[in-house]
Structures are given as C-alpha cells and as structure tokens.
Amino acid sequence: MSFRSILITGASSGLGAALAQALAAPDVTLVLVGRNPERLTAVCETCQLKGATAVPLVLDLTDQTASLARLTEADATYEFDLAIANAGVAYGKETPELARTTTATNVMGVLSTIQAVEPGMVARGSGQIGLISSLAAFRTLGGPAAYAASKAWVRLFGEALRGRLAKKGVGVSVICPGFVDTPMVDDRTRAHFGHALMPADRAAAKIVTALAKNHARLSFPTGFSLRTWLLAALPAWWTDRKLRRAARKAAKQKDL
C-alpha cells in the first residue's frame, strides 16, 4: 500500500519529523501539524526537497474545538489516505499541572485527530490510521503516571477502533515504541537507557512499513518489548517485589 495524502500530528520534531521525511516523495502531499511554526517550516522545507508537497498547519491539539474543526476541514480538502496521530508529550518529573497537560495532549489530542479524519475515510471506504502509543502502555516501571495511562488509553482505543473500522475499509495500526532518540527523552532516561535508544529515522522506517501492511500492532525493539510483555503477564505482586529489589540495588551501587 502506498500513501499519497498524509496527515501527521506532532510533526515539528522528533519522531513526527522523521515520519514526515520517511514518507516524503514526489506526488505525495503532507499536512504537518505542530505548535512551533519555525520548526514546522523547517521540516516542511526538508520534505519539499524530496519532492513532496508539504503544508504546515500550526495547531495546539489541546484546544479540542479548534483542532476538530481545522483537521476536519483539512481532511475535506486533502482526503487523507493516511493519518498518523503522533503528537504527544512526556515529562521526566510529573507535577499535577504537567499531568493535566499530558492527558490533554496525549488523549484528547489523539481523540480530536481521529474524530476529524474517521468520517471522511469511512465515507470513502479507504484509509489507514496510525496511533503512536508506547511500551509503557503495557507495564510501567515507576515512571510518569499520566504518561503511561495516556499511552494505555491510546493503545486500547486504537485496538477497539481497528475492530470497528475493519469492515468499513479503514485500517488501524497501533505503534508501541520503546525509547526512541528524540528531544522528548529527558536527561535521566538518556543516562539510564541511552544505549537502547533507537534513532528516529530507523523507528520511522519500521512504522511506515507496518502502516503500509496494515499491521494491527508494531512494538519495538524486540528485546525490550519481550521484557515488557513478560512483566505485564506476571502477577503484579511478584513483579513489584522484583522491581523494588532492583531499585534498592541500583541505589546502593550509586552510593558506592
């Protein structure tokens, strides 16, 4: 499956920018959504150098009314055959205010995006939707609670949506990455998992392949995915005990 009219949210940097560049090609129209006009313009220019038509759409997805209206208008104009709900935020230290911002962006922003493009795709009887979740959606290891909960919502929403839209000609793929090397990775995470960070361009290539094949779910990297699924499958009381022991051991080694 090839895509010619594409919507990507959160496209001004990180994974969204990498996805835009991976999909940019002659005869392809990209509508790129972001909050930072300068960065968004730079990504559009890079995509245009690859022969694509790139349209910047500066939009704050936490404004649900404006987002739904403008994205619905965009779909009516461009008739998207691929929409990637990628916009999201993550904070290393989550305050109550940041938890609300995380939920507004990662949950309601995704919901507004899907509600804007779904009716047109269903009416046309074709299209592909990609939702960017996270391996944190399966089992958290003590990280930011609102982030993990929001990504769990995205995963389950996408999986339910796939079942609902399957008979209407619209595919849905849920993408659950581990750590991708983007500006969103905080210093603490980078210090602990820097060796495991996947370059954004490599992650984007994997995602584009999964979307083209309408995979139900893509999780990567493989080793980290398997460990996460194992933690999710085992009893919580057992994994909690193991994780506490590992945390105490790490703290002691740090003090030495």
N, C-alpha and C positions, 0 to 999 in steps of 0.2 A: 504494500500500500504506500502510495506517495501522497504528500500533502502540498496543497497549493495556496491555501488561505489559512493563516495560523494566528491564533491569539496566545500570547504568553504574558502572564502577570508576574510581577517581581522581576522584570527583565533588565533593570538598570545595572545590576551587578551580579556577581556570584554565579550560581547555577542557572538562573534565568538568562543571564547574558550568554553563558556557554551554550545553552539550548538554542538561543536565537542564532548564534553563529554556526552551530551544527546544522540547523535547518535552512539557513540562508543559501539561496541558489537562484539562478535565473528563472523567471516566470513564477517565483514564489512571492507572496505578499505576507509580510509580518506586521501585525499590530502589536506593539510592545508597550506594556503598561508598567509604569513605575512612578515613584514620588519625586525623584531627583531629576529635574529637567536636563541638567548638564551631563550627568552620567548616561541618561537615557538617549540623548542626542548622540553621544559618542558611540554607543552600542549600535544605534541605527546606521551611523556612518560606516562602521565596520561591516555591517551586513550588506549595505549598498555596494561596497567594494567587491562583494562576492556575487553581485548581480541581482540581488533581491530588491524588492520594493519594501522599504521599512517605514512604518508610520508610528511616530511616538504618540503615546496617549498618557499625559501626566494626570494621575488619579490616585487619590488616597482611598484605598479599599475599606478603611474603617468607616467611611461615610457611605452607609449602605444605600441610601436613597439615590445619591448621585452615581454611585458605582453601578447599580442595577440599570439606571436609565441610560447611562453612557455606553455601557457594554452591550445592552440590548440594541441600541442604535448602531453600534459598531457591527454587530452580527447581521443586522438588516442590510447594512451597506456592503460588507465583505463576504457574507455567507461562509463562515468558518467551517473548514472540514477537520480542523484540529484546534482544540483549546486546552492549554496547559495551565491549571491553577497552581502556580508555583509560589506566589507571594507568601511570605511568612517571616516571622521574627523569632529570635531566641536570645535570651539574656542569661549570662552565667550566674548572676545573683538576682533572684526574682523577688522584687518588692510587690506589695499589693497593687500598686499602680501599674507596674510592668506586667503583672499577671492579667490585669484587665486589658491592657494593650495587646498582649499576646493572644488572648482569646478573641478580641475584636478582629484582629488581623488574620489569624490562622483558621478561625472557624467562620466568622461572619463574612470575611473577605472571600473565602472559598465558596460559601453558600451563594453570595451575590453573583460571583462569576458563573457558577453552574446554572443558576436560575435565569441568567441572561442569555446563555447560549443554548440551553437544552430545548426550548420550544422550537427554535429555528431548525436545529438538527433533526428533531423528531419530524417536523413538517416536511423536511427534505428527504427524510428516510436514510440519512447517512451522516457520518461524522465520527470523530474519535475524541474522547475526553481523557486527559491525564491529570491525576491528582497527586501532588507531592506530599507524601506522609513522611514517616521516619521509622527506623527500627525501634526508636523509643516508644512507638505505639504499641509494642508487644510487651515490654517489661522494662521498667525504669530502674536505674541503679542509684537513686537518690538525687537525681538532677532536678532542674526546674519543673515543678509540678504542673503548672499551667501549660507549659510547652508540651510535655508528654501527653497530657489529657487532650490538648487540641489536636495533636497528631493522631491520637487514637480515634478521635471523632472523625477526622478526615479519612482514615483507613476504613472504618466501618461504614461511613457514609458512601464512600466510593464503591465498596463491595456490594452494598444494597442497591446502589444506583445501577451498577453493572447488570444485576439481575432484572431490574425493572426496564432497562432500555434495550436489552439484548434482542427482543422480538421487534423492536422498532428501527432496527438498522443502525443503531448508535453503539459504538464500543466504548468501554470504560476500562482504563488501566490504573491501578494504584501502585505508586512508586514509593518504596521504603528504603531510602539510602541509610548507610551508616554515616561515618564522618566524611564529609566532602570538604576539600580545601577551598573555603570561601571566606570573605571578610566577616561573615557571621560567626565564625569559630572564635570563641574567646581565648584569652591567653592561657587560662588554666587547662582548658580542654586540649589546646595545642601542645602544652607541656606534657600532658599525660598520653595523648593519642596521636601526636604528630607523626609518628612512624606509620600510622594506619590511615592517615588522611589520603583520600583518593583525589587526584587532580580533577578539577571541574570539567575540563574538556573530555576526559575519559568517562566520567559519570554521565555527561550529556550524551555521548555516543551510545552508551548502554541503554539509556532511556529512550532515545529516538528509535532504536531497533525494537524495543519492547512495544512502543506505541504503534509502530508500523505493522507489527504482528498481532496487535490487539491482545497482548498478554494480560491475564487477569491481575497478576501482581509481579513486580520486579523488586527483589531485595538484594542488596549488595553492601560490602563484599561478602563472599560466600562464608568464610570462616567466622566472621563477626555475626552474620545472620544466624548461623547454626547455633552459636553460643547463646544468642538472644532467645531463639525459639526454645532451646533447652531450658533456660531459666523460666520462660513463660509456661512451659509444660509441667515443670516440677512443682511440688507443693510450696506455697508461699512461705510457710513457717520454716521449711528447710532452707530455701534459698536466702531468706532474710538472715538466718543464723550464719550461713556461709559468707554472706556479704559483709556482715558486721565483723566477723573474724578477719576478713581480708582488709577491711578498713582499719582495724586496730593494728594489724601487722604493718600496713603501709605507714601509719602514723609513727610507729616505733622506729621504723627504718629511717624516716625523715628526721627524727630527733637525734639519731646517732651521728 
